[in-house]
Amino acid sequence: MRTRTLAAFGTALVVLTVGAAPFFTSAADHVEAPLAVANGDLDITDVYAFDGANRKDTVVVMNVNPFAGVVSGMDFATDAEYRFNIDTGGNPAAEDIYTVTFGDDAPNGKQSLELWKNGTLVLSGKTGNANVGGGAKLYAGVRDDPFFFDLVSFRLWRDPNGDGAYTYTGPTTFDGIDTFRGSNVSTIVLEIPDTWLGSSANLWASTVREGEVVDRLGKPALATVFVNPFGGSTDKDAYNMTSPVDDVTTWGGLFTAVLDVFYADAALPGVITGLLLPDTLHLDVPNLGKSTGTSFTGDLASNILNGRTLAEDVIDLELLVVTGGLEGSPVLTTDGVGSNDVAFPGKFPYLAPAH
């Protein structure tokens, strides 16, 4: 029973073959849920929030199209909405929704775009440009995927015989080779004044088509780790369609049960669940780190779980916390990949250029 339950932590991996090259996906929110898998342009891979190059601005980022141009396409959907949901009241419910929509009517292979705040148009522009208007700055286009993780070693640890039986008896020392090196995503980068957020807020991103949520994401990799703990993907879409305000009631018991596998102290799983849910990124705006620094793993005030920068190693923190690290004996402490394969520019649009 313990071996089966360990699948709660194991990432559900799918081997996708493109030509002769295998791509290991369905990890840390890349190709995670059935509905997202069927709609790569709405499949949210990661969400970030950090202090802008201008100290008075905050940057929020949503990436879609995992392995853009290879596994997924590179364009944005023209019949859907890309939403940055901002909770400023601690509900958690969105008081402000920044919605980006796209068309296919721009010249030179670009897409037209519009940014709306609570139904009011803020700016219009094109993909590939730094679009400025209404106090905001917006970029959308293909860039380097900033996520880094040794997914191949993780897979070997989970299934050392490669027979689909998850024994979690493989090597706990990983090779440290970034599976996502050289890959691209389609990114939406929105920079707004700090005053639009206030001193404290909560963020999650969602993609919506015809009124139905296709994907949603706040903190990294929660659905990967905690949903469908015995494998499969039957609950992944239901998780994505859950509003954060209902996360604790709907999914809290499952999160705690997964953590029970790794912790002897009966109280710790509940405490950790309370930190992870609801599935939003908390923003202590004055203490957010820069894009090239840290924030989720340690912000300007040395607190964790505040925003998320492009450069920081969230995987090591999550491996440590989830597999028993708060009791001093984690099963895993690191994947051996400490940084992205290319450097970040530290200025708008912050992600490195596409490969």
C-alpha positions in Angstrom: 0.0 0.0 0.0 2.8 2.4 0.8 4.4 1.8 -2.7 1.1 2.6 -4.4 0.5 5.7 -2.3 3.9 7.0 -3.2 2.5 7.6 -6.7 0.8 10.6 -5.1 4.1 12.4 -5.4 5.2 10.8 -8.6 4.7 13.0 -11.7 2.5 11.4 -14.3 4.8 11.2 -17.3 3.8 10.6 -20.9 6.3 9.8 -23.7 5.5 11.8 -26.8 7.3 10.8 -29.9 7.9 13.4 -32.6 9.7 11.9 -35.5 12.5 9.9 -33.8 12.9 12.1 -30.8 11.2 11.3 -27.5 9.9 14.1 -25.4 9.0 13.4 -21.7 6.2 15.6 -20.7 3.3 15.7 -18.3 5.5 17.0 -15.5 5.2 20.1 -13.4 2.2 21.3 -15.3 3.4 20.7 -18.8 0.7 18.6 -20.6 -0.9 17.8 -17.3 -4.7 17.3 -17.7 -6.7 15.7 -20.6 -8.5 18.9 -21.6 -5.2 20.9 -21.5 -3.4 18.1 -23.5 -6.1 18.5 -26.2 -5.6 22.3 -26.3 -1.8 23.0 -26.1 -2.5 26.7 -26.8 -4.4 26.8 -23.5 -2.2 24.5 -21.5 -0.6 26.6 -18.8 2.9 25.4 -18.0 4.0 27.9 -15.4 2.9 31.2 -13.7 5.4 33.7 -12.4 5.2 37.0 -10.4 8.1 39.2 -9.6 9.3 42.8 -9.1 9.8 44.6 -12.4 13.0 46.3 -13.6 11.1 49.5 -12.6 10.8 49.1 -8.9 7.3 50.5 -9.0 6.0 47.8 -11.2 5.0 44.1 -10.7 5.3 41.5 -13.6 3.0 38.5 -14.0 3.7 35.8 -16.5 1.6 33.0 -18.0 3.3 30.4 -20.3 1.4 28.1 -22.6 2.2 25.8 -25.5 4.6 23.4 -23.8 7.6 22.5 -26.2 6.2 25.1 -28.6 6.8 24.3 -32.2 7.5 20.6 -31.5 4.8 19.1 -29.2 2.5 22.1 -29.3 1.9 24.9 -31.7 3.3 28.5 -31.3 0.2 30.6 -31.7 -2.4 31.7 -29.1 -6.0 30.7 -29.4 -8.3 33.2 -31.1 -11.5 31.8 -29.5 -10.5 31.9 -25.9 -9.4 34.1 -23.0 -6.1 34.2 -21.1 -6.8 35.5 -17.6 -4.7 36.8 -14.8 -7.0 36.6 -11.7 -6.1 39.0 -8.9 -7.5 38.6 -5.4 -6.9 41.8 -3.3 -9.4 41.0 -0.6 -8.0 37.7 0.7 -11.2 35.8 -0.2 -9.7 34.2 -2.4 -11.9 35.4 -5.3 -10.9 37.7 -8.1 -11.6 41.4 -7.6 -9.6 42.2 -10.7 -9.3 40.1 -13.9 -6.8 41.0 -16.6 -7.9 39.3 -19.8 -5.8 38.9 -22.9 -7.4 37.9 -26.2 -5.9 37.3 -29.6 -6.9 37.6 -33.3 -5.2 36.3 -36.5 -5.5 39.6 -38.5 -2.1 41.1 -37.9 0.5 41.2 -40.8 3.8 39.5 -41.0 2.7 36.3 -39.3 1.8 38.1 -36.0 -1.4 38.0 -34.1 -3.4 41.0 -32.9 -4.0 41.2 -29.2 -6.1 43.1 -26.6 -5.7 43.6 -22.9 -8.8 44.1 -20.8 -9.2 44.9 -17.1 -12.6 43.9 -15.7 -14.2 44.3 -19.1 -12.6 47.6 -20.0 -10.0 47.8 -22.8 -6.6 48.8 -21.6 -4.5 48.4 -24.7 -4.3 46.9 -28.2 -1.2 45.6 -30.0 0.5 42.7 -31.7 2.4 39.6 -30.7 6.2 40.0 -30.6 6.0 43.6 -29.7 6.4 45.5 -26.4 2.8 46.9 -26.3 2.3 49.9 -24.0 -0.9 51.7 -23.1 -3.3 52.6 -20.2 -0.5 52.3 -17.6 0.4 48.7 -18.6 3.0 47.0 -20.7 2.3 43.7 -22.5 4.3 41.2 -24.5 3.1 37.9 -26.0 5.2 35.6 -28.2 7.5 32.6 -28.3 10.4 32.7 -25.8 12.7 30.2 -24.1 10.9 28.0 -21.5 12.3 29.2 -18.2 11.4 26.0 -16.3 14.2 23.6 -15.5 14.0 20.0 -14.1 15.8 16.7 -14.5 12.6 14.8 -15.5 14.4 11.8 -16.9 16.1 11.0 -13.6 12.9 11.6 -11.8 11.2 9.0 -14.1 14.0 6.5 -13.4 13.6 7.0 -9.6 9.9 6.4 -9.9 10.0 3.5 -12.3 13.5 2.0 -12.5 12.5 -1.0 -14.5 10.5 1.0 -17.0 7.6 -1.4 -16.8 5.0 1.1 -15.6 5.1 -0.3 -12.0 5.8 2.7 -9.8 8.1 1.3 -7.1 10.0 4.5 -6.3 13.1 2.5 -5.7 15.4 4.0 -8.3 18.4 6.2 -7.6 17.8 9.2 -5.4 20.8 11.0 -6.8 19.8 12.5 -10.1 22.0 13.1 -13.2 21.3 16.8 -13.1 20.4 17.2 -16.8 17.7 19.7 -17.6 15.0 17.9 -19.7 13.6 21.2 -20.7 16.8 22.7 -22.0 16.5 24.1 -25.5 12.7 24.2 -25.4 10.3 27.1 -26.0 6.9 28.3 -24.8 4.4 30.9 -25.8 4.4 33.5 -23.1 2.2 36.4 -22.0 4.1 38.9 -19.9 2.1 41.7 -18.2 3.8 44.5 -16.3 1.5 46.7 -14.2 2.0 49.4 -11.5 2.2 48.1 -7.9 -0.6 50.5 -7.0 -3.0 48.3 -9.1 -2.3 45.4 -6.7 -1.8 47.1 -3.4 0.6 45.8 -0.8 -0.8 42.2 -0.8 -2.6 40.1 -3.3 -3.1 36.6 -4.6 -2.7 35.5 -8.2 -3.7 32.6 -10.4 -3.9 32.2 -14.2 -6.6 30.5 -16.1 -7.5 29.8 -19.7 -11.2 29.8 -20.7 -13.0 28.8 -23.8 -16.8 29.2 -24.3 -17.1 29.9 -20.5 -15.3 26.7 -19.5 -12.0 26.7 -17.7 -9.5 24.6 -19.7 -6.5 25.1 -17.3 -5.6 27.0 -14.2 -2.4 27.4 -12.2 -1.1 29.3 -9.2 1.7 27.5 -7.3 4.0 25.3 -9.4 3.3 21.5 -9.7 0.5 21.1 -7.2 -1.8 19.2 -9.6 1.2 17.1 -10.7 2.0 16.0 -7.2 -1.3 15.7 -5.4 -4.1 15.1 -7.9 -4.8 11.4 -8.9 -2.4 10.1 -6.3 -2.5 6.5 -7.7 -1.8 7.6 -11.2 -4.0 8.5 -14.2 -5.6 11.8 -14.9 -9.3 11.3 -14.2 -9.4 14.2 -11.6 -7.1 16.6 -13.3 -9.7 18.5 -15.3 -12.0 18.6 -12.2 -9.1 20.2 -10.2 -8.5 22.8 -12.9 -12.2 23.7 -12.9 -12.3 24.2 -9.2 -12.3 27.8 -8.0 -9.5 28.6 -5.5 -12.1 29.5 -2.9 -13.2 25.9 -2.9 -9.8 24.3 -3.0 -9.4 23.5 0.7 -12.9 22.0 1.0 -12.6 20.0 -2.3 -9.0 18.9 -2.3 -7.5 19.5 1.2 -8.2 16.0 2.4 -6.4 14.5 -0.6 -3.3 16.8 -0.2 -3.1 15.8 3.5 -3.4 12.1 2.7 -0.5 12.4 0.2 1.7 14.1 2.7 0.9 11.5 5.4 2.9 9.1 3.3 6.1 11.0 4.0 5.5 12.4 7.5 5.4 10.6 10.8 4.2 13.7 12.7 0.4 13.6 12.2 0.1 17.4 12.5 2.6 18.4 9.7 0.6 17.3 6.7 -2.3 19.5 7.7 0.0 22.5 8.2 1.7 22.0 4.8 -1.7 21.7 3.1 -2.7 25.0 4.7 0.4 26.6 3.1 -0.3 25.1 -0.4 -4.0 25.6 -0.7 -5.7 27.6 -2.1 -3.7 27.1 -5.3 -2.7 30.7 -5.8 0.6 32.6 -5.7 0.7 35.0 -2.8 2.1 38.4 -3.6 3.7 40.4 -0.7 4.3 43.1 -3.3 7.0 45.2 -1.4 9.1 42.1 -0.8 8.9 40.4 -4.3 12.2 39.4 -5.8 13.6 40.4 -9.2 13.2 38.1 -12.2 16.8 36.9 -11.8 16.7 36.5 -8.0 14.5 34.5 -5.7 11.0 35.1 -4.1 9.0 31.8 -3.9 12.1 30.2 -2.2 13.0 33.3 -0.2 11.9 36.9 -0.8 13.4 40.2 0.2 12.2 39.6 3.8 13.5 36.0 3.8 10.0 34.6 3.6 9.0 31.8 1.3 6.0 31.3 -1.0 5.9 34.9 -2.2 5.5 35.2 -5.9 7.9 33.3 -8.2 10.8 34.5 -10.2 12.1 33.0 -13.4 15.5 32.1 -12.0 14.8 30.3 -8.8 14.8 26.6 -8.2 11.3 25.8 -7.0 11.6 22.1 -7.7 14.3 21.5 -5.0 12.1 23.3 -2.4 9.1 21.2 -3.3 11.0 17.9 -3.4 12.3 18.7 0.1 9.0 19.8 1.6 6.8 17.1 0.1 9.1 14.1 0.7 9.6 14.6 4.5 12.1 17.5 4.7 10.3 19.3 7.5 11.1 16.3 9.7 14.7 16.3 8.6 14.7 13.1 6.5 13.5 13.9 3.0 13.5 11.1 0.4 14.6 13.6 -2.2 16.5 16.9 -1.7 17.4 18.0 -5.3 17.1 17.1 -8.9 20.6 18.4 -9.6 19.5 21.1 -11.9 20.1 24.5 -10.3 19.4 27.0 -13.1 18.0 27.5 -16.6 20.0 26.6 -19.6 20.3 30.2 -20.7 20.6 33.5 -18.7 17.6 35.8 -18.3 18.0 39.5 -19.4 16.6 41.1 -16.3 14.5 43.5 -18.3 11.2 43.4 -20.3 10.0 40.9 -21.5 12.3 39.1 -19.0 12.3 35.6 -20.5 15.2 34.7 -22.7 14.8 34.7 -26.5 13.5 31.6 -28.2 15.8 28.9 -29.4 
